[in-house]
Amino acid sequence: MKLNVNVEATPQELREFLGLPNVQPLQEEMMATIRENMRKGVQGFDPVTLMKPFLSPQVPMQSLENLQKAFWETFSKASIARRDGAE
């Protein structure tokens, strides 16, 4: 059996439906801090240094792939826990 479900929702509505926290205020605050430190020229806040952990020169894109895998594993575990708790 095949079941297709189409959902029209804003990102905020989807986060609320999935029970995810609203991190937008935190993200805005962090971005403002990073932006201000970049403007001031604070050491370690240049774009290359900020992206270095995600783009390893030894194995290009592997760090980014590891980050994506970590996110997907976390989301999968959360959805399984949520499903098991709801049944």
Gaussian input, Z-matrix of N, CA and C with variables (Angstrom, degrees):
# hf/3-21g

backbone

0 1
 N
 C     1     B1
 C     2     B2     1     A1
 N     3     B3     2     A2     1     D1
 C     4     B4     3     A3     2     D2
 C     5     B5     4     A4     3     D3
 N     6     B6     5     A5     4     D4
 C     7     B7     6     A6     5     D5
 C     8     B8     7     A7     6     D6
 N     9     B9     8     A8     7     D7
 C    10    B10     9     A9     8     D8
 C    11    B11    10    A10     9     D9
 N    12    B12    11    A11    10    D10
 C    13    B13    12    A12    11    D11
 C    14    B14    13    A13    12    D12
 N    15    B15    14    A14    13    D13
 C    16    B16    15    A15    14    D14
 C    17    B17    16    A16    15    D15
 N    18    B18    17    A17    16    D16
 C    19    B19    18    A18    17    D17
 C    20    B20    19    A19    18    D18
 N    21    B21    20    A20    19    D19
 C    22    B22    21    A21    20    D20
 C    23    B23    22    A22    21    D21
 N    24    B24    23    A23    22    D22
 C    25    B25    24    A24    23    D23
 C    26    B26    25    A25    24    D24
 N    27    B27    26    A26    25    D25
 C    28    B28    27    A27    26    D26
 C    29    B29    28    A28    27    D27
 N    30    B30    29    A29    28    D28
 C    31    B31    30    A30    29    D29
 C    32    B32    31    A31    30    D30
 N    33    B33    32    A32    31    D31
 C    34    B34    33    A33    32    D32
 C    35    B35    34    A34    33    D33
 N    36    B36    35    A35    34    D34
 C    37    B37    36    A36    35    D35
 C    38    B38    37    A37    36    D36
 N    39    B39    38    A38    37    D37
 C    40    B40    39    A39    38    D38
 C    41    B41    40    A40    39    D39
 N    42    B42    41    A41    40    D40
 C    43    B43    42    A42    41    D41
 C    44    B44    43    A43    42    D42
 N    45    B45    44    A44    43    D43
 C    46    B46    45    A45    44    D44
 C    47    B47    46    A46    45    D45
 N    48    B48    47    A47    46    D46
 C    49    B49    48    A48    47    D47
 C    50    B50    49    A49    48    D48
 N    51    B51    50    A50    49    D49
 C    52    B52    51    A51    50    D50
 C    53    B53    52    A52    51    D51
 N    54    B54    53    A53    52    D52
 C    55    B55    54    A54    53    D53
 C    56    B56    55    A55    54    D54
 N    57    B57    56    A56    55    D55
 C    58    B58    57    A57    56    D56
 C    59    B59    58    A58    57    D57
 N    60    B60    59    A59    58    D58
 C    61    B61    60    A60    59    D59
 C    62    B62    61    A61    60    D60
 N    63    B63    62    A62    61    D61
 C    64    B64    63    A63    62    D62
 C    65    B65    64    A64    63    D63
 N    66    B66    65    A65    64    D64
 C    67    B67    66    A66    65    D65
 C    68    B68    67    A67    66    D66
 N    69    B69    68    A68    67    D67
 C    70    B70    69    A69    68    D68
 C    71    B71    70    A70    69    D69
 N    72    B72    71    A71    70    D70
 C    73    B73    72    A72    71    D71
 C    74    B74    73    A73    72    D72
 N    75    B75    74    A74    73    D73
 C    76    B76    75    A75    74    D74
 C    77    B77    76    A76    75    D75
 N    78    B78    77    A77    76    D76
 C    79    B79    78    A78    77    D77
 C    80    B80    79    A79    78    D78
 N    81    B81    80    A80    79    D79
 C    82    B82    81    A81    80    D80
 C    83    B83    82    A82    81    D81
 N    84    B84    83    A83    82    D82
 C    85    B85    84    A84    83    D83
 C    86    B86    85    A85    84    D84
 N    87    B87    86    A86    85    D85
 C    88    B88    87    A87    86    D86
 C    89    B89    88    A88    87    D87
 N    90    B90    89    A89    88    D88
 C    91    B91    90    A90    89    D89
 C    92    B92    91    A91    90    D90
 N    93    B93    92    A92    91    D91
 C    94    B94    93    A93    92    D92
 C    95    B95    94    A94    93    D93
 N    96    B96    95    A95    94    D94
 C    97    B97    96    A96    95    D95
 C    98    B98    97    A97    96    D96
 N    99    B99    98    A98    97    D97
 C   100   B100    99    A99    98    D98
 C   101   B101   100   A100    99    D99
 N   102   B102   101   A101   100   D100
 C   103   B103   102   A102   101   D101
 C   104   B104   103   A103   102   D102
 N   105   B105   104   A104   103   D103
 C   106   B106   105   A105   104   D104
 C   107   B107   106   A106   105   D105
 N   108   B108   107   A107   106   D106
 C   109   B109   108   A108   107   D107
 C   110   B110   109   A109   108   D108
 N   111   B111   110   A110   109   D109
 C   112   B112   111   A111   110   D110
 C   113   B113   112   A112   111   D111
 N   114   B114   113   A113   112   D112
 C   115   B115   114   A114   113   D113
 C   116   B116   115   A115   114   D114
 N   117   B117   116   A116   115   D115
 C   118   B118   117   A117   116   D116
 C   119   B119   118   A118   117   D117
 N   120   B120   119   A119   118   D118
 C   121   B121   120   A120   119   D119
 C   122   B122   121   A121   120   D120
 N   123   B123   122   A122   121   D121
 C   124   B124   123   A123   122   D122
 C   125   B125   124   A124   123   D123
 N   126   B126   125   A125   124   D124
 C   127   B127   126   A126   125   D125
 C   128   B128   127   A127   126   D126
 N   129   B129   128   A128   127   D127
 C   130   B130   129   A129   128   D128
 C   131   B131   130   A130   129   D129
 N   132   B132   131   A131   130   D130
 C   133   B133   132   A132   131   D131
 C   134   B134   133   A133   132   D132
 N   135   B135   134   A134   133   D133
 C   136   B136   135   A135   134   D134
 C   137   B137   136   A136   135   D135
 N   138   B138   137   A137   136   D136
 C   139   B139   138   A138   137   D137
 C   140   B140   139   A139   138   D138
 N   141   B141   140   A140   139   D139
 C   142   B142   141   A141   140   D140
 C   143   B143   142   A142   141   D141
 N   144   B144   143   A143   142   D142
 C   145   B145   144   A144   143   D143
 C   146   B146   145   A145   144   D144
 N   147   B147   146   A146   145   D145
 C   148   B148   147   A147   146   D146
 C   149   B149   148   A148   147   D147
 N   150   B150   149   A149   148   D148
 C   151   B151   150   A150   149   D149
 C   152   B152   151   A151   150   D150
 N   153   B153   152   A152   151   D151
 C   154   B154   153   A153   152   D152
 C   155   B155   154   A154   153   D153
 N   156   B156   155   A155   154   D154
 C   157   B157   156   A156   155   D155
 C   158   B158   157   A157   156   D156
 N   159   B159   158   A158   157   D157
 C   160   B160   159   A159   158   D158
 C   161   B161   160   A160   159   D159
 N   162   B162   161   A161   160   D160
 C   163   B163   162   A162   161   D161
 C   164   B164   163   A163   162   D162
 N   165   B165   164   A164   163   D163
 C   166   B166   165   A165   164   D164
 C   167   B167   166   A166   165   D165
 N   168   B168   167   A167   166   D166
 C   169   B169   168   A168   167   D167
 C   170   B170   169   A169   168   D168
 N   171   B171   170   A170   169   D169
 C   172   B172   171   A171   170   D170
 C   173   B173   172   A172   171   D171
 N   174   B174   173   A173   172   D172
 C   175   B175   174   A174   173   D173
 C   176   B176   175   A175   174   D174
 N   177   B177   176   A176   175   D175
 C   178   B178   177   A177   176   D176
 C   179   B179   178   A178   177   D177
 N   180   B180   179   A179   178   D178
 C   181   B181   180   A180   179   D179
 C   182   B182   181   A181   180   D180
 N   183   B183   182   A182   181   D181
 C   184   B184   183   A183   182   D182
 C   185   B185   184   A184   183   D183
 N   186   B186   185   A185   184   D184
 C   187   B187   186   A186   185   D185
 C   188   B188   187   A187   186   D186
 N   189   B189   188   A188   187   D187
 C   190   B190   189   A189   188   D188
 C   191   B191   190   A190   189   D189
 N   192   B192   191   A191   190   D190
 C   193   B193   192   A192   191   D191
 C   194   B194   193   A193   192   D192
 N   195   B195   194   A194   193   D193
 C   196   B196   195   A195   194   D194
 C   197   B197   196   A196   195   D195
 N   198   B198   197   A197   196   D196
 C   199   B199   198   A198   197   D197
 C   200   B200   199   A199   198   D198
 N   201   B201   200   A200   199   D199
 C   202   B202   201   A201   200   D200
 C   203   B203   202   A202   201   D201
 N   204   B204   203   A203   202   D202
 C   205   B205   204   A204   203   D203
 C   206   B206   205   A205   204   D204
 N   207   B207   206   A206   205   D205
 C   208   B208   207   A207   206   D206
 C   209   B209   208   A208   207   D207
 N   210   B210   209   A209   208   D208
 C   211   B211   210   A210   209   D209
 C   212   B212   211   A211   210   D210
 N   213   B213   212   A212   211   D211
 C   214   B214   213   A213   212   D212
 C   215   B215   214   A214   213   D213
 N   216   B216   215   A215   214   D214
 C   217   B217   216   A216   215   D215
 C   218   B218   217   A217   216   D216
 N   219   B219   218   A218   217   D217
 C   220   B220   219   A219   218   D218
 C   221   B221   220   A220   219   D219
 N   222   B222   221   A221   220   D220
 C   223   B223   222   A222   221   D221
 C   224   B224   223   A223   222   D222
 N   225   B225   224   A224   223   D223
 C   226   B226   225   A225   224   D224
 C   227   B227   226   A226   225   D225
 N   228   B228   227   A227   226   D226
 C   229   B229   228   A228   227   D227
 C   230   B230   229   A229   228   D228
 N   231   B231   230   A230   229   D229
 C   232   B232   231   A231   230   D230
 C   233   B233   232   A232   231   D231
 N   234   B234   233   A233   232   D232
 C   235   B235   234   A234   233   D233
 C   236   B236   235   A235   234   D234
 N   237   B237   236   A236   235   D235
 C   238   B238   237   A237   236   D236
 C   239   B239   238   A238   237   D237
 N   240   B240   239   A239   238   D238
 C   241   B241   240   A240   239   D239
 C   242   B242   241   A241   240   D240
 N   243   B243   242   A242   241   D241
 C   244   B244   243   A243   242   D242
 C   245   B245   244   A244   243   D243
 N   246   B246   245   A245   244   D244
 C   247   B247   246   A246   245   D245
 C   248   B248   247   A247   246   D246
 N   249   B249   248   A248   247   D247
 C   250   B250   249   A249   248   D248
 C   251   B251   250   A250   249   D249
 N   252   B252   251   A251   250   D250
 C   253   B253   252   A252   251   D251
 C   254   B254   253   A253   252   D252
 N   255   B255   254   A254   253   D253
 C   256   B256   255   A255   254   D254
 C   257   B257   256   A256   255   D255
 N   258   B258   257   A257   256   D256
 C   259   B259   258   A258   257   D257
 C   260   B260   259   A259   258   D258

   B1=1.4457
   B2=1.5241
   B3=1.2908
   B4=1.4537
   B5=1.5179
   B6=1.3231
   B7=1.4507
   B8=1.5169
   B9=1.3091
   B10=1.4577
   B11=1.5165
   B12=1.3214
   B13=1.4584
   B14=1.5161
   B15=1.3095
   B16=1.4541
   B17=1.5190
   B18=1.3115
   B19=1.4571
   B20=1.5253
   B21=1.3114
   B22=1.4517
   B23=1.5159
   B24=1.3157
   B25=1.4589
   B26=1.5215
   B27=1.3079
   B28=1.4567
   B29=1.5225
   B30=1.3195
   B31=1.4680
   B32=1.5368
   B33=1.3263
   B34=1.4652
   B35=1.5290
   B36=1.3166
   B37=1.4689
   B38=1.5240
   B39=1.3288
   B40=1.4568
   B41=1.5233
   B42=1.3378
   B43=1.4754
   B44=1.5196
   B45=1.3270
   B46=1.4612
   B47=1.5240
   B48=1.3239
   B49=1.4573
   B50=1.5283
   B51=1.3367
   B52=1.4650
   B53=1.5250
   B54=1.3176
   B55=1.4584
   B56=1.5138
   B57=1.3271
   B58=1.4544
   B59=1.5231
   B60=1.3222
   B61=1.4676
   B62=1.5238
   B63=1.3088
   B64=1.4616
   B65=1.5215
   B66=1.3193
   B67=1.4589
   B68=1.5228
   B69=1.3287
   B70=1.4614
   B71=1.5286
   B72=1.3471
   B73=1.4714
   B74=1.5320
   B75=1.3334
   B76=1.4590
   B77=1.5228
   B78=1.3378
   B79=1.4609
   B80=1.5272
   B81=1.3155
   B82=1.4626
   B83=1.5222
   B84=1.3435
   B85=1.4613
   B86=1.5321
   B87=1.3306
   B88=1.4628
   B89=1.5211
   B90=1.3314
   B91=1.4615
   B92=1.5304
   B93=1.3273
   B94=1.4656
   B95=1.5336
   B96=1.3311
   B97=1.4655
   B98=1.5243
   B99=1.3307
   B100=1.4667
   B101=1.5190
   B102=1.3245
   B103=1.4689
   B104=1.5305
   B105=1.3323
   B106=1.4642
   B107=1.5317
   B108=1.3359
   B109=1.4617
   B110=1.5291
   B111=1.3170
   B112=1.4711
   B113=1.5222
   B114=1.3353
   B115=1.4706
   B116=1.5287
   B117=1.3421
   B118=1.4652
   B119=1.5236
   B120=1.3220
   B121=1.4564
   B122=1.5151
   B123=1.3279
   B124=1.4583
   B125=1.5264
   B126=1.3243
   B127=1.4634
   B128=1.5281
   B129=1.3288
   B130=1.4606
   B131=1.5160
   B132=1.3267
   B133=1.4612
   B134=1.5201
   B135=1.3155
   B136=1.4547
   B137=1.5306
   B138=1.3293
   B139=1.4659
   B140=1.5263
   B141=1.3233
   B142=1.4667
   B143=1.5268
   B144=1.3173
   B145=1.4665
   B146=1.5210
   B147=1.3206
   B148=1.4637
   B149=1.5258
   B150=1.3248
   B151=1.4646
   B152=1.5250
   B153=1.3083
   B154=1.4623
   B155=1.5332
   B156=1.3437
   B157=1.4702
   B158=1.5311
   B159=1.3117
   B160=1.4606
   B161=1.5288
   B162=1.3240
   B163=1.4608
   B164=1.5310
   B165=1.2940
   B166=1.4550
   B167=1.5255
   B168=1.3363
   B169=1.4702
   B170=1.5324
   B171=1.3510
   B172=1.4570
   B173=1.5206
   B174=1.3039
   B175=1.4623
   B176=1.5235
   B177=1.3352
   B178=1.4661
   B179=1.5259
   B180=1.2842
   B181=1.4597
   B182=1.5375
   B183=1.3330
   B184=1.4613
   B185=1.5219
   B186=1.3218
   B187=1.4561
   B188=1.5205
   B189=1.3150
   B190=1.4569
   B191=1.5278
   B192=1.3198
   B193=1.4635
   B194=1.5296
   B195=1.3214
   B196=1.4660
   B197=1.5262
   B198=1.3166
   B199=1.4572
   B200=1.5271
   B201=1.3338
   B202=1.4644
   B203=1.5227
   B204=1.3252
   B205=1.4645
   B206=1.5238
   B207=1.3257
   B208=1.4663
   B209=1.5274
   B210=1.3343
   B211=1.4631
   B212=1.5215
   B213=1.3445
   B214=1.4639
   B215=1.5230
   B216=1.3379
   B217=1.4637
   B218=1.5226
   B219=1.3181
   B220=1.4633
   B221=1.5187
   B222=1.3280
   B223=1.4638
   B224=1.5205
   B225=1.3280
   B226=1.4667
   B227=1.5244
   B228=1.3257
   B229=1.4709
   B230=1.5210
   B231=1.3353
   B232=1.4670
   B233=1.5238
   B234=1.3234
   B235=1.4677
   B236=1.5217
   B237=1.3306
   B238=1.4644
   B239=1.5293
   B240=1.3306
   B241=1.4533
   B242=1.5106
   B243=1.3120
   B244=1.4797
   B245=1.5220
   B246=1.3411
   B247=1.4496
   B248=1.5439
   B249=1.3261
   B250=1.4639
   B251=1.5283
   B252=1.3104
   B253=1.4595
   B254=1.5195
   B255=1.3342
   B256=1.4704
   B257=1.5191
   B258=1.3322
   B259=1.4613
   B260=1.5013
   A1=108.29
   A2=114.99
   A3=120.55
   A4=108.28
   A5=115.43
   A6=121.14
   A7=108.20
   A8=117.33
   A9=122.75
   A10=108.65
   A11=114.47
   A12=120.29
   A13=107.72
   A14=116.57
   A15=122.20
   A16=108.35
   A17=115.58
   A18=120.43
   A19=108.08
   A20=115.17
   A21=120.52
   A22=106.90
   A23=115.31
   A24=120.26
   A25=109.14
   A26=115.31
   A27=120.01
   A28=108.00
   A29=118.06
   A30=119.19
   A31=112.02
   A32=117.06
   A33=120.88
   A34=110.87
   A35=117.79
   A36=121.46
   A37=111.10
   A38=117.24
   A39=121.11
   A40=110.85
   A41=117.30
   A42=120.29
   A43=110.76
   A44=116.76
   A45=120.47
   A46=110.85
   A47=117.48
   A48=121.73
   A49=111.25
   A50=116.54
   A51=120.86
   A52=112.58
   A53=116.69
   A54=120.13
   A55=113.28
   A56=117.00
   A57=120.49
   A58=109.65
   A59=117.05
   A60=119.31
   A61=111.27
   A62=115.80
   A63=121.24
   A64=107.53
   A65=116.84
   A66=121.54
   A67=112.47
   A68=116.66
   A69=119.87
   A70=112.37
   A71=120.53
   A72=118.57
   A73=112.56
   A74=116.90
   A75=120.59
   A76=110.56
   A77=116.61
   A78=120.62
   A79=110.63
   A80=117.29
   A81=120.54
   A82=111.23
   A83=116.71
   A84=120.68
   A85=111.21
   A86=116.17
   A87=120.06
   A88=110.98
   A89=116.95
   A90=120.31
   A91=111.09
   A92=117.12
   A93=120.30
   A94=110.32
   A95=116.89
   A96=121.05
   A97=110.72
   A98=116.85
   A99=120.59
   A100=110.51
   A101=116.16
   A102=120.89
   A103=110.47
   A104=117.08
   A105=121.53
   A106=110.94
   A107=116.76
   A108=119.80
   A109=111.54
   A110=117.49
   A111=120.49
   A112=110.12
   A113=116.30
   A114=120.07
   A115=111.34
   A116=115.75
   A117=120.21
   A118=112.11
   A119=116.61
   A120=119.98
   A121=113.14
   A122=116.77
   A123=121.12
   A124=108.81
   A125=115.93
   A126=120.93
   A127=110.03
   A128=116.40
   A129=121.86
   A130=113.35
   A131=117.97
   A132=120.76
   A133=112.54
   A134=116.53
   A135=118.98
   A136=107.60
   A137=118.87
   A138=121.58
   A139=114.42
   A140=117.35
   A141=120.09
   A142=110.46
   A143=117.55
   A144=121.15
   A145=111.02
   A146=117.18
   A147=120.03
   A148=112.25
   A149=117.47
   A150=120.79
   A151=113.51
   A152=118.04
   A153=121.73
   A154=113.76
   A155=120.06
   A156=118.83
   A157=113.25
   A158=117.84
   A159=121.17
   A160=112.64
   A161=117.11
   A162=121.12
   A163=109.64
   A164=116.08
   A165=122.37
   A166=110.51
   A167=118.44
   A168=119.19
   A169=113.16
   A170=117.85
   A171=119.82
   A172=111.39
   A173=117.27
   A174=121.68
   A175=107.13
   A176=117.44
   A177=120.35
   A178=112.59
   A179=115.89
   A180=125.85
   A181=114.02
   A182=119.36
   A183=119.06
   A184=110.69
   A185=117.58
   A186=120.02
   A187=111.11
   A188=116.81
   A189=120.71
   A190=109.92
   A191=116.82
   A192=120.24
   A193=110.93
   A194=116.93
   A195=120.34
   A196=110.91
   A197=116.88
   A198=120.85
   A199=110.27
   A200=116.36
   A201=119.73
   A202=110.90
   A203=117.80
   A204=120.99
   A205=110.93
   A206=116.64
   A207=120.33
   A208=110.61
   A209=117.04
   A210=120.11
   A211=111.01
   A212=116.91
   A213=120.06
   A214=111.37
   A215=117.66
   A216=120.20
   A217=110.61
   A218=116.43
   A219=120.27
   A220=110.75
   A221=117.01
   A222=120.28
   A223=111.21
   A224=117.41
   A225=120.92
   A226=110.84
   A227=116.46
   A228=120.33
   A229=110.94
   A230=115.77
   A231=119.43
   A232=110.86
   A233=117.12
   A234=119.04
   A235=110.92
   A236=118.13
   A237=120.97
   A238=109.81
   A239=116.90
   A240=120.72
   A241=111.07
   A242=115.86
   A243=120.61
   A244=110.96
   A245=116.37
   A246=121.25
   A247=111.02
   A248=116.36
   A249=120.47
   A250=110.99
   A251=116.76
   A252=120.42
   A253=112.43
   A254=117.27
   A255=121.70
   A256=111.31
   A257=117.34
   A258=119.60
   A259=112.00
   D1=140.80
   D2=-179.96
   D3=-120.03
   D4=132.22
   D5=-178.78
   D6=-126.71
   D7=124.88
   D8=176.78
   D9=-112.65
   D10=134.22
   D11=178.92
   D12=-128.60
   D13=126.21
   D14=175.21
   D15=-107.70
   D16=128.98
   D17=-179.07
   D18=-123.62
   D19=127.53
   D20=174.49
   D21=-106.33
   D22=113.60
   D23=-178.23
   D24=-152.59
   D25=151.34
   D26=174.36
   D27=-77.19
   D28=162.35
   D29=177.00
   D30=-56.30
   D31=-39.45
   D32=179.07
   D33=-63.56
   D34=-44.43
   D35=178.84
   D36=-62.97
   D37=-39.58
   D38=179.93
   D39=-67.24
   D40=-42.13
   D41=176.85
   D42=-59.77
   D43=-44.37
   D44=179.67
   D45=-64.23
   D46=-41.35
   D47=179.65
   D48=-62.68
   D49=-40.60
   D50=-179.90
   D51=-80.68
   D52=-6.76
   D53=179.14
   D54=78.29
   D55=21.49
   D56=179.40
   D57=-84.55
   D58=147.80
   D59=-179.41
   D60=-72.41
   D61=154.23
   D62=175.46
   D63=-85.01
   D64=104.49
   D65=-177.90
   D66=-100.25
   D67=8.11
   D68=-177.69
   D69=-59.60
   D70=-44.90
   D71=178.23
   D72=-61.33
   D73=-39.32
   D74=177.98
   D75=-65.23
   D76=-43.41
   D77=179.04
   D78=-61.93
   D79=-43.31
   D80=179.41
   D81=-62.41
   D82=-41.41
   D83=178.90
   D84=-65.46
   D85=-43.53
   D86=179.40
   D87=-64.12
   D88=-43.21
   D89=179.71
   D90=-64.46
   D91=-37.98
   D92=177.70
   D93=-64.13
   D94=-41.18
   D95=178.42
   D96=-64.81
   D97=-45.75
   D98=179.01
   D99=-62.62
   D100=-44.52
   D101=179.95
   D102=-60.03
   D103=-45.51
   D104=-179.18
   D105=-64.31
   D106=-42.36
   D107=178.42
   D108=-66.50
   D109=-33.88
   D110=176.51
   D111=-66.64
   D112=-41.42
   D113=179.16
   D114=-63.61
   D115=-39.46
   D116=-179.08
   D117=-74.71
   D118=-16.31
   D119=-178.67
   D120=79.92
   D121=26.84
   D122=179.34
   D123=-62.37
   D124=135.43
   D125=-177.97
   D126=-61.73
   D127=134.82
   D128=179.16
   D129=92.60
   D130=-1.66
   D131=-179.13
   D132=-112.17
   D133=24.07
   D134=172.89
   D135=-86.46
   D136=154.65
   D137=-175.25
   D138=-55.15
   D139=-38.20
   D140=-178.35
   D141=-65.10
   D142=-45.01
   D143=-179.73
   D144=-66.11
   D145=-38.31
   D146=-179.84
   D147=-66.15
   D148=-34.56
   D149=-177.92
   D150=-91.15
   D151=-9.20
   D152=-175.94
   D153=-54.38
   D154=-43.40
   D155=179.77
   D156=-62.18
   D157=-25.73
   D158=-177.14
   D159=-90.70
   D160=-20.85
   D161=-176.42
   D162=-125.25
   D163=78.91
   D164=-178.89
   D165=-67.39
   D166=131.41
   D167=-179.79
   D168=-71.79
   D169=-24.97
   D170=-179.49
   D171=-67.99
   D172=-47.31
   D173=-178.90
   D174=-130.17
   D175=92.31
   D176=-176.44
   D177=-54.84
   D178=134.91
   D179=175.40
   D180=71.44
   D181=-6.79
   D182=-179.98
   D183=-65.80
   D184=-39.91
   D185=179.53
   D186=-63.36
   D187=-40.40
   D188=178.56
   D189=-65.91
   D190=-39.90
   D191=177.08
   D192=-63.74
   D193=-40.26
   D194=177.61
   D195=-63.27
   D196=-38.62
   D197=177.23
   D198=-63.46
   D199=-44.53
   D200=178.16
   D201=-62.60
   D202=-43.03
   D203=178.56
   D204=-60.65
   D205=-41.58
   D206=179.28
   D207=-62.16
   D208=-42.98
   D209=177.99
   D210=-62.05
   D211=-47.69
   D212=-177.70
   D213=-63.96
   D214=-39.62
   D215=177.89
   D216=-62.91
   D217=-42.12
   D218=179.26
   D219=-63.99
   D220=-45.79
   D221=179.29
   D222=-64.01
   D223=-39.79
   D224=179.53
   D225=-63.92
   D226=-45.50
   D227=179.07
   D228=-62.96
   D229=-40.39
   D230=-179.92
   D231=-65.92
   D232=-40.24
   D233=-179.18
   D234=-70.27
   D235=-36.11
   D236=177.42
   D237=-66.57
   D238=-44.93
   D239=178.76
   D240=-62.34
   D241=-41.18
   D242=178.95
   D243=-64.66
   D244=-43.03
   D245=179.95
   D246=-65.70
   D247=-44.82
   D248=-179.72
   D249=-65.40
   D250=-35.18
   D251=179.17
   D252=-73.09
   D253=-26.49
   D254=-177.09
   D255=-83.37
   D256=-22.00
   D257=-176.73
   D258=-81.77

